Every structure is written in structure tokens, then in C-alpha cells.
Amino acid sequence: MGKIAFIRLLNTCNCKCEMCSVWRRPPEEFDFDELKKIILTVKKHGFDKIIFTGGEPTIYTKFKELISFLNKNNFSFALITNGSIIQEKWNQLFSEKKPDFIIFSLDSFSKKYHDTNRGFPGIHDKVTNAIRFVISKKVNIIINTVITKNNYKELLEFIKFDFFKNLMEWQWMPVKFSPELALRKKEWKEIKKTFDLYNKINSKPRIVSVFDFPENLDNLSKENFTGNYYSKNDCKICEKMLFIDINGNVYRCNSFDDRLIDKVRFGNFREKGLDNLIKKMEKEIILPKPGCVNCDARNQRYNSKGVLIDCWSN
């Protein structure tokens, strides 16, 4: 697996997801000239893939020009999207270069639940139609499902989707920013049963779960469980990844709880220069920061034996 840069293009989004904090912030987006400099800098340091997130990356003002720039500089890319405009603007957005893969947010087989949870009436139809369309374009698809106390009982309903077997992966993500939607111990146990049952009846797509289920669930220290539980293995994902947000902050990885943001921030490239920050990161010994025990990327990249899993291979 090569080195991957995550870039949050903007805070703007056309959804208002109950469990998300991004759209609640003042709307901002990267200046395009600044963004191009970032891309060339990370390329110099061996990053060969960029994953764009937001907000909703496809509504970035210069998105078409961005894809053209990536194509000219031989960069592969992927994006995390709600799927709202992918199908209707495919030719406009990706006429020069297709993404390596797309991660679609889809929380339920139920139209009513997904539309309500995402704060966008009709988004369920848009995203499911977009998934079918993108599969026809031979682009790999990952579904990202945010699991809350309102949808954990219906996870196996996803098998009913006609496109389900065509998925590359299915990511299970715990809700992070909404205590009222957070899972409790008894609900978490039910998810573990669902996880085990799924693996008995299906081999594809595999579930890439951010839940590293402890042997004894009763040992959980929190009644409201909004992060993840990891007791083993040092994480080395930060040796192959960086994350850059709209405010210029640089992190060792793309996954952190906002409550721990000061502990995982490496610096601000507008103050110290991105080239200098990356050089410093490369020289330092990579160790998990305080708070990494609640990271939601570790299990996506490493299995229970500490073996690296390449989630982005074709």
C-alpha cells in the first residue's frame, strides 16, 4: 500500500446528518491555488493517492478543475460522498479521470430512516441509484454505515440490496458525536452477534469493522460507547497516512475524535509549512498518541494479528 493523503476539501454539505459535526461549522473551502500546492508537496514526499472528504467533496467549487489537475500530475484519487449528485454529474465531474473507488454513506435499507438520519429527503434513492450507476462504470464501491441505537437491529437488511454482492467492502462505523444516538453495552453485544452471523452466511463483501470486539464486553469502562475498544497492537497506520483539514491542520492519520483533536494534531502548514511538517514527521519515531485507543482506523488497516490489510487495492 502506498502513502495516502486525506484532504478535507470543504465544510459545506448538502446533508444535515444527525451524527455529524462538519456541516454545523461555518462554510469554508480550500483555495484552489493553495490546494494545488498541497498536492504537489505531498507528491514530492511519496504520497501517491489522495482521498477527498468534506462536507460533500463533489460540491467543491473547483472540483472539475481539481480532477483535471490530478490527471495531469498522475495522481490516483478516491472520495467519500453522500452520493447526492454523483450520477447526474458523472460526465461533468469525471470526464478526464475516474476515481479508484468511492465510499458511499448509506445507513439503512429503510428509505425513511436514511433520509431522516441524513437530513435530506430523497437521499436514499439518490445514493442507491448512484451506487448502481457507478458499479456499471466499473469503479469499486465501499459502503460506510454509521451504526446508532436506531439502526443496529436492521443491519442484515442490507443483504436485500440488489447491488450488495458487488460491493468491495462494507464499513461499520460507530457514531462519534451524538451521545443520544450512542450505543450502550447491551446494544453493542447485539452488534457482535450480528457481525458473527453475517460472517457465517456471507463471504462477500467483507465487513471492515472499526469494532475490535473485546473478549469480555462487560469489561467496557463506559456505559455509553461512542468510540472503539483496542487493547492490543501498536498502530503504524500513521507511517503511511496524513490528514489535512480546511484550517490547515495536519494530523498523522484521518481518524480521530474531535474531543482529542489537540492530542493528535501535528501542526499547521500555514504556520510551519507543509514541506517542513512532513519532513519532521518522517524523522520522528511514530508512536500512537494518547487517545489512539479510540481510533476508528486501526482495525480497518490491521487485522487482529497485526497484519496490514490493504483496503484500497483493486
C-alpha positions as YAML, in Angstrom:
chain: A
units: angstrom
residues:
- id: 1
  name: MET
  ca: [0.00, 0.00, 0.00]
- id: 2
  name: GLY
  ca: [1.34, 3.42, -0.96]
- id: 3
  name: LYS
  ca: [1.17, 6.56, 1.13]
- id: 4
  name: ILE
  ca: [-2.25, 8.17, 1.33]
- id: 5
  name: ALA
  ca: [-3.22, 11.79, 1.97]
- id: 6
  name: PHE
  ca: [-6.71, 12.62, 3.18]
- id: 7
  name: ILE
  ca: [-7.82, 16.17, 2.40]
- id: 8
  name: ARG
  ca: [-10.97, 17.77, 3.72]
- id: 9
  name: LEU
  ca: [-11.88, 20.00, 0.80]
- id: 10
  name: LEU
  ca: [-14.64, 21.95, 2.50]
- id: 11
  name: ASN
  ca: [-17.02, 22.16, 5.44]
- id: 12
  name: THR
  ca: [-20.04, 22.75, 3.22]
- id: 13
  name: CYS
  ca: [-22.52, 19.90, 2.80]
- id: 14
  name: ASN
  ca: [-25.97, 19.45, 1.28]
- id: 15
  name: CYS
  ca: [-26.89, 16.96, 4.01]
- id: 16
  name: LYS
  ca: [-27.51, 17.69, 7.67]
- id: 17
  name: CYS
  ca: [-26.68, 14.37, 9.26]
- id: 18
  name: GLU
  ca: [-27.78, 13.98, 12.86]
- id: 19
  name: MET
  ca: [-24.46, 12.48, 13.94]
- id: 20
  name: CYS
  ca: [-22.12, 14.82, 12.02]
- id: 21
  name: SER
  ca: [-20.43, 17.98, 13.24]
- id: 22
  name: VAL
  ca: [-18.92, 19.21, 9.96]
- id: 23
  name: TRP
  ca: [-21.99, 20.89, 8.43]
- id: 24
  name: ARG
  ca: [-22.59, 22.79, 11.67]
- id: 25
  name: ARG
  ca: [-19.37, 24.76, 11.19]
- id: 26
  name: PRO
  ca: [-19.05, 27.99, 9.18]
- id: 27
  name: PRO
  ca: [-18.91, 27.13, 5.44]
- id: 28
  name: GLU
  ca: [-15.34, 27.13, 4.14]
- id: 29
  name: GLU
  ca: [-13.43, 25.53, 1.29]
- id: 30
  name: PHE
  ca: [-9.81, 25.32, 0.17]
- id: 31
  name: ASP
  ca: [-8.47, 27.98, -2.16]
- id: 32
  name: PHE
  ca: [-7.68, 26.10, -5.36]
- id: 33
  name: ASP
  ca: [-4.17, 27.52, -5.79]
- id: 34
  name: GLU
  ca: [-3.34, 26.54, -2.21]
- id: 35
  name: LEU
  ca: [-4.79, 23.09, -2.81]
- id: 36
  name: LYS
  ca: [-2.62, 22.53, -5.88]
- id: 37
  name: LYS
  ca: [0.49, 23.40, -3.86]
- id: 38
  name: ILE
  ca: [-0.55, 20.87, -1.19]
- id: 39
  name: ILE
  ca: [-0.96, 18.15, -3.79]
- id: 40
  name: LEU
  ca: [2.44, 18.78, -5.35]
- id: 41
  name: THR
  ca: [4.08, 18.86, -1.91]
- id: 42
  name: VAL
  ca: [2.63, 15.53, -0.78]
- id: 43
  name: LYS
  ca: [3.60, 14.03, -4.13]
- id: 44
  name: LYS
  ca: [7.21, 15.07, -3.53]
- id: 45
  name: HIS
  ca: [7.12, 13.11, -0.28]
- id: 46
  name: GLY
  ca: [5.88, 9.90, -1.86]
- id: 47
  name: PHE
  ca: [2.12, 10.18, -1.37]
- id: 48
  name: ASP
  ca: [0.57, 8.68, -4.47]
- id: 49
  name: LYS
  ca: [-3.12, 8.62, -3.60]
- id: 50
  name: ILE
  ca: [-5.49, 11.27, -2.26]
- id: 51
  name: ILE
  ca: [-8.86, 10.65, -0.66]
- id: 52
  name: PHE
  ca: [-11.14, 13.68, -0.64]
- id: 53
  name: THR
  ca: [-13.69, 14.21, 2.08]
- id: 54
  name: GLY
  ca: [-15.76, 17.06, 3.46]
- id: 55
  name: GLY
  ca: [-18.51, 18.14, 3.85]
- id: 56
  name: GLU
  ca: [-19.55, 16.85, 0.48]
- id: 57
  name: PRO
  ca: [-16.46, 16.91, -1.80]
- id: 58
  name: THR
  ca: [-18.40, 16.84, -5.09]
- id: 59
  name: ILE
  ca: [-19.84, 20.32, -4.39]
- id: 60
  name: TYR
  ca: [-16.37, 21.85, -4.07]
- id: 61
  name: THR
  ca: [-16.39, 24.89, -6.38]
- id: 62
  name: LYS
  ca: [-13.35, 23.79, -8.40]
- id: 63
  name: PHE
  ca: [-13.95, 20.04, -8.29]
- id: 64
  name: LYS
  ca: [-13.78, 19.52, -12.07]
- id: 65
  name: GLU
  ca: [-10.56, 21.56, -12.29]
- id: 66
  name: LEU
  ca: [-9.19, 19.56, -9.35]
- id: 67
  name: ILE
  ca: [-9.72, 16.24, -11.14]
- id: 68
  name: SER
  ca: [-8.05, 17.65, -14.24]
- id: 69
  name: PHE
  ca: [-5.05, 18.72, -12.15]
- id: 70
  name: LEU
  ca: [-4.80, 15.26, -10.60]
- id: 71
  name: ASN
  ca: [-4.91, 13.67, -14.03]
- id: 72
  name: LYS
  ca: [-2.10, 15.88, -15.34]
- id: 73
  name: ASN
  ca: [0.04, 15.02, -12.30]
- id: 74
  name: ASN
  ca: [-0.63, 11.28, -12.44]
- id: 75
  name: PHE
  ca: [-2.40, 11.11, -9.08]
- id: 76
  name: SER
  ca: [-4.97, 8.45, -8.23]
- id: 77
  name: PHE
  ca: [-7.82, 9.54, -6.02]
- id: 78
  name: ALA
  ca: [-10.94, 8.43, -4.22]
- id: 79
  name: LEU
  ca: [-13.70, 10.21, -2.38]
- id: 80
  name: ILE
  ca: [-16.14, 9.86, 0.47]
- id: 81
  name: THR
  ca: [-19.59, 11.06, -0.59]
- id: 82
  name: ASN
  ca: [-23.28, 11.08, 0.28]
- id: 83
  name: GLY
  ca: [-23.96, 10.24, -3.38]
- id: 84
  name: SER
  ca: [-26.37, 13.10, -3.95]
- id: 85
  name: ILE
  ca: [-25.02, 14.32, -7.32]
- id: 86
  name: ILE
  ca: [-22.65, 11.55, -8.47]
- id: 87
  name: GLN
  ca: [-24.96, 10.10, -11.12]
- id: 88
  name: GLU
  ca: [-26.37, 13.29, -12.61]
- id: 89
  name: LYS
  ca: [-22.96, 14.99, -12.85]
- id: 90
  name: TRP
  ca: [-20.72, 12.00, -13.58]
- id: 91
  name: ASN
  ca: [-19.68, 13.11, -17.06]
- id: 92
  name: GLN
  ca: [-19.07, 16.65, -15.87]
- id: 93
  name: LEU
  ca: [-17.02, 15.65, -12.82]
- id: 94
  name: PHE
  ca: [-15.08, 12.64, -14.05]
- id: 95
  name: SER
  ca: [-14.72, 13.12, -17.80]
- id: 96
  name: GLU
  ca: [-10.91, 13.07, -17.59]
- id: 97
  name: LYS
  ca: [-10.29, 10.58, -14.80]
- id: 98
  name: LYS
  ca: [-12.37, 8.13, -12.80]
- id: 99
  name: PRO
  ca: [-11.85, 7.62, -9.05]
- id: 100
  name: ASP
  ca: [-10.13, 4.42, -7.92]
- id: 101
  name: PHE
  ca: [-13.04, 3.81, -5.59]
- id: 102
  name: ILE
  ca: [-15.90, 5.68, -3.97]
- id: 103
  name: ILE
  ca: [-17.08, 5.37, -0.39]
- id: 104
  name: PHE
  ca: [-20.83, 5.99, -0.21]
- id: 105
  name: SER
  ca: [-22.60, 6.83, 3.04]
- id: 106
  name: LEU
  ca: [-25.61, 4.53, 3.44]
- id: 107
  name: ASP
  ca: [-27.06, 3.85, 6.87]
- id: 108
  name: SER
  ca: [-30.11, 1.72, 6.23]
- id: 109
  name: PHE
  ca: [-32.16, -0.38, 3.86]
- id: 110
  name: SER
  ca: [-35.05, 1.82, 5.02]
- id: 111
  name: LYS
  ca: [-35.61, 4.94, 2.94]
- id: 112
  name: LYS
  ca: [-37.34, 6.71, 5.81]
- id: 113
  name: TYR
  ca: [-34.53, 6.13, 8.30]
- id: 114
  name: HIS
  ca: [-31.69, 7.08, 5.94]
- id: 115
  name: ASP
  ca: [-33.44, 10.23, 4.68]
- id: 116
  name: THR
  ca: [-34.21, 11.34, 8.24]
- id: 117
  name: ASN
  ca: [-30.77, 10.50, 9.58]
- id: 118
  name: ARG
  ca: [-29.06, 12.37, 6.75]
- id: 119
  name: GLY
  ca: [-31.42, 15.35, 6.83]
- id: 120
  name: PHE
  ca: [-32.07, 15.15, 3.08]
- id: 121
  name: PRO
  ca: [-35.45, 13.92, 1.80]
- id: 122
  name: GLY
  ca: [-34.88, 11.58, -1.14]
- id: 123
  name: ILE
  ca: [-31.17, 10.96, -0.46]
- id: 124
  name: HIS
  ca: [-31.73, 7.20, -0.11]
- id: 125
  name: ASP
  ca: [-32.95, 6.92, -3.70]
- id: 126
  name: LYS
  ca: [-30.14, 9.15, -4.92]
- id: 127
  name: VAL
  ca: [-27.36, 7.20, -3.24]
- id: 128
  name: THR
  ca: [-28.67, 3.73, -4.12]
- id: 129
  name: ASN
  ca: [-29.16, 4.73, -7.76]
- id: 130
  name: ALA
  ca: [-25.68, 6.29, -7.76]
- id: 131
  name: ILE
  ca: [-24.18, 3.05, -6.44]
- id: 132
  name: ARG
  ca: [-25.80, 1.04, -9.24]
- id: 133
  name: PHE
  ca: [-24.63, 3.59, -11.79]
- id: 134
  name: VAL
  ca: [-21.03, 3.65, -10.53]
- id: 135
  name: ILE
  ca: [-20.87, -0.15, -10.48]
- id: 136
  name: SER
  ca: [-21.84, -0.04, -14.18]
- id: 137
  name: LYS
  ca: [-18.80, 2.23, -14.69]
- id: 138
  name: LYS
  ca: [-16.58, -0.47, -13.16]
- id: 139
  name: VAL
  ca: [-15.47, 1.61, -10.19]
- id: 140
  name: ASN
  ca: [-15.01, -0.11, -6.83]
- id: 141
  name: ILE
  ca: [-17.63, 0.70, -4.22]
- id: 142
  name: ILE
  ca: [-17.45, 0.77, -0.43]
- id: 143
  name: ILE
  ca: [-20.47, 1.45, 1.75]
- id: 144
  name: ASN
  ca: [-19.93, 3.27, 5.01]
- id: 145
  name: THR
  ca: [-22.69, 2.65, 7.56]
- id: 146
  name: VAL
  ca: [-22.82, 4.71, 10.74]
- id: 147
  name: ILE
  ca: [-24.27, 2.46, 13.41]
- id: 148
  name: THR
  ca: [-26.51, 4.00, 16.05]
- id: 149
  name: LYS
  ca: [-29.06, 2.75, 18.53]
- id: 150
  name: ASN
  ca: [-31.71, 3.39, 15.86]
- id: 151
  name: ASN
  ca: [-30.38, 1.15, 13.09]
- id: 152
  name: TYR
  ca: [-28.26, -1.55, 14.72]
- id: 153
  name: LYS
  ca: [-31.09, -4.10, 14.66]
- id: 154
  name: GLU
  ca: [-31.57, -3.94, 10.91]
- id: 155
  name: LEU
  ca: [-28.00, -4.31, 9.62]
- id: 156
  name: LEU
  ca: [-28.67, -7.65, 7.95]
- id: 157
  name: GLU
  ca: [-31.39, -5.97, 5.87]
- id: 158
  name: PHE
  ca: [-28.57, -4.62, 3.68]
- id: 159
  name: ILE
  ca: [-28.28, -8.06, 2.11]
- id: 160
  name: LYS
  ca: [-31.55, -7.29, 0.29]
- id: 161
  name: PHE
  ca: [-29.92, -4.59, -1.84]
- id: 162
  name: ASP
  ca: [-29.58, -5.85, -5.41]
- id: 163
  name: PHE
  ca: [-26.06, -4.43, -5.62]
- id: 164
  name: PHE
  ca: [-24.84, -5.82, -2.29]
- id: 165
  name: LYS
  ca: [-22.67, -8.62, -3.69]
- id: 166
  name: ASN
  ca: [-20.94, -6.13, -5.99]
- id: 167
  name: LEU
  ca: [-19.52, -4.10, -3.12]
- id: 168
  name: MET
  ca: [-15.81, -4.09, -2.45]
- id: 169
  name: GLU
  ca: [-16.31, -3.57, 1.29]
- id: 170
  name: TRP
  ca: [-18.86, -2.69, 3.91]
- id: 171
  name: GLN
  ca: [-17.56, -0.42, 6.66]
- id: 172
  name: TRP
  ca: [-19.24, -0.34, 10.06]
- id: 173
  name: MET
  ca: [-18.66, 2.90, 11.91]
- id: 174
  name: PRO
  ca: [-19.80, 3.76, 15.45]
- id: 175
  name: VAL
  ca: [-21.50, 7.10, 15.96]
- id: 176
  name: LYS
  ca: [-18.99, 9.54, 17.45]
- id: 177
  name: PHE
  ca: [-20.53, 12.95, 18.01]
- id: 178
  name: SER
  ca: [-24.08, 12.29, 19.23]
- id: 179
  name: PRO
  ca: [-24.38, 10.82, 22.74]
- id: 180
  name: GLU
  ca: [-28.13, 10.49, 22.29]
- id: 181
  name: LEU
  ca: [-27.52, 8.10, 19.37]
- id: 182
  name: ALA
  ca: [-24.64, 6.23, 21.00]
- id: 183
  name: LEU
  ca: [-24.66, 2.51, 21.55]
- id: 184
  name: ARG
  ca: [-24.90, 1.04, 25.03]
- id: 185
  name: LYS
  ca: [-23.34, -2.21, 26.20]
- id: 186
  name: LYS
  ca: [-26.40, -4.35, 25.54]
- id: 187
  name: GLU
  ca: [-26.75, -2.94, 22.01]
- id: 188
  name: TRP
  ca: [-23.07, -3.43, 21.34]
- id: 189
  name: LYS
  ca: [-23.42, -7.11, 22.27]
- id: 190
  name: GLU
  ca: [-26.22, -7.46, 19.71]
- id: 191
  name: ILE
  ca: [-23.98, -5.95, 17.03]
- id: 192
  name: LYS
  ca: [-21.32, -8.52, 17.85]
- id: 193
  name: LYS
  ca: [-23.91, -11.29, 17.32]
- id: 194
  name: THR
  ca: [-24.93, -9.72, 14.01]
- id: 195
  name: PHE
  ca: [-21.29, -9.48, 12.96]
- id: 196
  name: ASP
  ca: [-20.71, -13.17, 13.72]
- id: 197
  name: LEU
  ca: [-23.92, -14.22, 11.98]
- id: 198
  name: TYR
  ca: [-23.07, -12.23, 8.87]
- id: 199
  name: ASN
  ca: [-19.66, -13.87, 8.62]
- id: 200
  name: LYS
  ca: [-21.29, -17.30, 8.77]
- id: 201
  name: ILE
  ca: [-23.65, -16.65, 5.87]
- id: 202
  name: ASN
  ca: [-21.59, -14.27, 3.70]
- id: 203
  name: SER
  ca: [-18.03, -14.04, 2.47]
- id: 204
  name: LYS
  ca: [-18.55, -11.03, 0.22]
- id: 205
  name: PRO
  ca: [-18.40, -8.17, 0.74]
- id: 206
  name: ARG
  ca: [-16.28, -8.41, 3.81]
- id: 207
  name: ILE
  ca: [-17.15, -6.20, 6.74]
- id: 208
  name: VAL
  ca: [-14.33, -3.86, 7.63]
- id: 209
  name: SER
  ca: [-15.42, -3.14, 11.16]
- id: 210
  name: VAL
  ca: [-13.99, -0.45, 13.37]
- id: 211
  name: PHE
  ca: [-15.28, -2.52, 16.28]
- id: 212
  name: ASP
  ca: [-12.43, -4.60, 17.70]
- id: 213
  name: PHE
  ca: [-14.67, -6.68, 19.93]
- id: 214
  name: PRO
  ca: [-13.07, -7.36, 23.33]
- id: 215
  name: GLU
  ca: [-13.29, -10.88, 24.67]
- id: 216
  name: ASN
  ca: [-15.35, -9.75, 27.63]
- id: 217
  name: LEU
  ca: [-17.82, -7.00, 26.74]
- id: 218
  name: ASP
  ca: [-18.61, -6.49, 30.41]
- id: 219
  name: ASN
  ca: [-15.14, -5.05, 30.87]
- id: 220
  name: LEU
  ca: [-16.08, -1.95, 28.91]
- id: 221
  name: SER
  ca: [-15.49, 1.05, 31.11]
- id: 222
  name: LYS
  ca: [-18.16, 3.26, 29.57]
- id: 223
  name: GLU
  ca: [-21.88, 2.71, 29.54]
- id: 224
  name: ASN
  ca: [-22.26, 4.97, 26.52]
- id: 225
  name: PHE
  ca: [-19.80, 3.63, 23.98]
- id: 226
  name: THR
  ca: [-19.09, 6.20, 21.27]
- id: 227
  name: GLY
  ca: [-15.59, 5.17, 20.24]
- id: 228
  name: ASN
  ca: [-13.79, 1.89, 19.76]
- id: 229
  name: TYR
  ca: [-12.07, -0.56, 22.03]
- id: 230
  name: TYR
  ca: [-8.49, -1.61, 21.38]
- id: 231
  name: SER
  ca: [-6.29, -3.37, 23.88]
- id: 232
  name: LYS
  ca: [-3.58, -4.87, 21.66]
- id: 233
  name: ASN
  ca: [-1.10, -3.99, 18.90]
- id: 234
  name: ASP
  ca: [0.69, -0.72, 18.23]
- id: 235
  name: CYS
  ca: [-0.77, 1.09, 15.27]
- id: 236
  name: LYS
  ca: [1.55, 2.07, 12.45]
- id: 237
  name: ILE
  ca: [-1.02, 3.47, 10.07]
- id: 238
  name: CYS
  ca: [0.36, 6.97, 10.64]
- id: 239
  name: GLU
  ca: [3.56, 5.93, 8.85]
- id: 240
  name: LYS
  ca: [1.61, 5.78, 5.60]
- id: 241
  name: MET
  ca: [-1.01, 8.48, 6.02]
- id: 242
  name: LEU
  ca: [-1.64, 12.11, 6.77]
- id: 243
  name: PHE
  ca: [-4.80, 14.16, 7.05]
- id: 244
  name: ILE
  ca: [-5.13, 17.86, 6.21]
- id: 245
  name: ASP
  ca: [-8.19, 19.86, 7.22]
- id: 246
  name: ILE
  ca: [-9.66, 23.08, 5.89]
- id: 247
  name: ASN
  ca: [-7.99, 25.13, 8.64]
- id: 248
  name: GLY
  ca: [-4.50, 24.00, 7.64]
- id: 249
  name: ASN
  ca: [-4.07, 21.50, 10.47]
- id: 250
  name: VAL
  ca: [-2.05, 18.37, 9.72]
- id: 251
  name: TYR
  ca: [-2.61, 15.07, 11.50]
- id: 252
  name: ARG
  ca: [-0.82, 11.74, 11.38]
- id: 253
  name: CYS
  ca: [-3.98, 9.95, 10.32]
- id: 254
  name: ASN
  ca: [-7.51, 10.63, 9.16]
- id: 255
  name: SER
  ca: [-9.28, 9.27, 12.18]
- id: 256
  name: PHE
  ca: [-9.71, 10.95, 15.50]
- id: 257
  name: ASP
  ca: [-12.38, 12.04, 17.90]
- id: 258
  name: ASP
  ca: [-12.89, 15.83, 17.93]
- id: 259
  name: ARG
  ca: [-12.55, 15.69, 21.72]
- id: 260
  name: LEU
  ca: [-8.95, 14.51, 21.23]
- id: 261
  name: ILE
  ca: [-8.07, 16.89, 18.43]
- id: 262
  name: ASP
  ca: [-5.30, 18.72, 20.29]
- id: 263
  name: LYS
  ca: [-3.59, 15.42, 21.11]
- id: 264
  name: VAL
  ca: [-3.36, 14.18, 17.53]
- id: 265
  name: ARG
  ca: [-2.68, 17.46, 15.70]
- id: 266
  name: PHE
  ca: [0.88, 17.57, 14.36]
- id: 267
  name: GLY
  ca: [0.95, 21.21, 13.31]
- id: 268
  name: ASN
  ca: [-0.49, 23.81, 10.94]
- id: 269
  name: PHE
  ca: [1.04, 24.04, 7.46]
- id: 270
  name: ARG
  ca: [0.07, 27.70, 7.10]
- id: 271
  name: GLU
  ca: [2.28, 28.47, 10.09]
- id: 272
  name: LYS
  ca: [5.13, 25.98, 9.66]
- id: 273
  name: GLY
  ca: [4.96, 24.96, 6.00]
- id: 274
  name: LEU
  ca: [3.71, 21.59, 4.79]
- id: 275
  name: ASP
  ca: [7.09, 20.53, 3.46]
- id: 276
  name: ASN
  ca: [8.71, 21.15, 6.86]
- id: 277
  name: LEU
  ca: [5.93, 19.33, 8.73]
- id: 278
  name: ILE
  ca: [6.15, 16.24, 6.56]
- id: 279
  name: LYS
  ca: [9.96, 16.15, 6.86]
- id: 280
  name: LYS
  ca: [9.64, 16.36, 10.62]
- id: 281
  name: MET
  ca: [7.01, 13.61, 10.66]
- id: 282
  name: GLU
  ca: [9.28, 11.36, 8.60]
- id: 283
  name: LYS
  ca: [12.18, 11.78, 11.03]
- id: 284
  name: GLU
  ca: [10.28, 11.29, 14.25]
- id: 285
  name: ILE
  ca: [9.60, 7.90, 15.82]
- id: 286
  name: ILE
  ca: [6.00, 7.01, 15.09]
- id: 287
  name: LEU
  ca: [4.06, 6.09, 18.20]
- id: 288
  name: PRO
  ca: [0.33, 6.12, 18.88]
- id: 289
  name: LYS
  ca: [-0.73, 9.35, 20.54]
- id: 290
  name: PRO
  ca: [-2.84, 9.48, 23.70]
- id: 291
  name: GLY
  ca: [-6.39, 8.82, 22.61]
- id: 292
  name: CYS
  ca: [-5.47, 6.41, 19.83]
- id: 293
  name: VAL
  ca: [-7.17, 3.70, 21.85]
- id: 294
  name: ASN
  ca: [-10.39, 5.21, 20.46]
- id: 295
  name: CYS
  ca: [-9.15, 5.42, 16.89]
- id: 296
  name: ASP
  ca: [-11.59, 4.27, 14.21]
- id: 297
  name: ALA
  ca: [-8.94, 3.41, 11.59]
- id: 298
  name: ARG
  ca: [-6.76, 0.81, 13.30]
- id: 299
  name: ASN
  ca: [-8.87, -2.22, 12.62]
- id: 300
  name: GLN
  ca: [-9.53, -1.12, 9.07]
- id: 301
  name: ARG
  ca: [-5.83, -1.40, 8.29]
- id: 302
  name: TYR
  ca: [-4.59, -4.15, 10.61]
- id: 303
  name: ASN
  ca: [-6.22, -7.44, 11.47]
- id: 304
  name: SER
  ca: [-6.25, -8.99, 14.93]
- id: 305
  name: LYS
  ca: [-2.75, -10.40, 14.40]
- id: 306
  name: GLY
  ca: [-1.32, -7.03, 13.42]
- id: 307
  name: VAL
  ca: [-1.10, -7.89, 9.73]
- id: 308
  name: LEU
  ca: [-1.63, -4.94, 7.40]
- id: 309
  name: ILE
  ca: [-4.82, -5.02, 5.36]
- id: 310
  name: ASP
  ca: [-4.76, -3.01, 2.14]
- id: 311
  name: CYS
  ca: [-8.31, -1.68, 1.94]
- id: 312
  name: TRP
  ca: [-7.63, 0.20, -1.30]
- id: 313
  name: SER
  ca: [-6.26, -2.49, -3.57]
- id: 314
  name: ASN
  ca: [-8.25, -3.29, -6.68]
...
